[in-house]
């Protein structure tokens, strides 16, 4: 099985700490990009997103790798939220949290784990 997987000697990208405001700006930049097909953005989207993002948040200067990683994490989180909302939970507009009855959470956790 040698040679399969990630090169352990390759440098890892540095972790980027994102503030809530920076995430909101990144999301707005991503939403301006046209989609070719569902869950796919047009080629060279990252260059436009980086230019827009760095213009709106000048001190951040995020690299393409950081943008890609954050985009993938946002998509993953969106999928989980969408699944919860389809399973009978609901969004509390005041607290912006997904809520449900205690027994429903317990039953969902038994199935999810």
NORCOR-V297125 format. One record per run of one state. SS is the DSSP state (2 for helix, 1 for strand, 0 for the rest). FROM is the first residue (numbers start at 1). TO is the last residue. If there is no record, write none. Layout:
BEGIN
SS;FROM;TO  SS;FROM;TO
END
This chain:
BEGIN
0;1;19  2;20;31  0;32;34  1;35;37  0;38;39  1;40;41  0;42;44  2;45;56  0;57;63  2;64;86  0;87;89  1;90;92  0;93;96  1;97;99  0;100;101  2;102;112  0;113;113
END
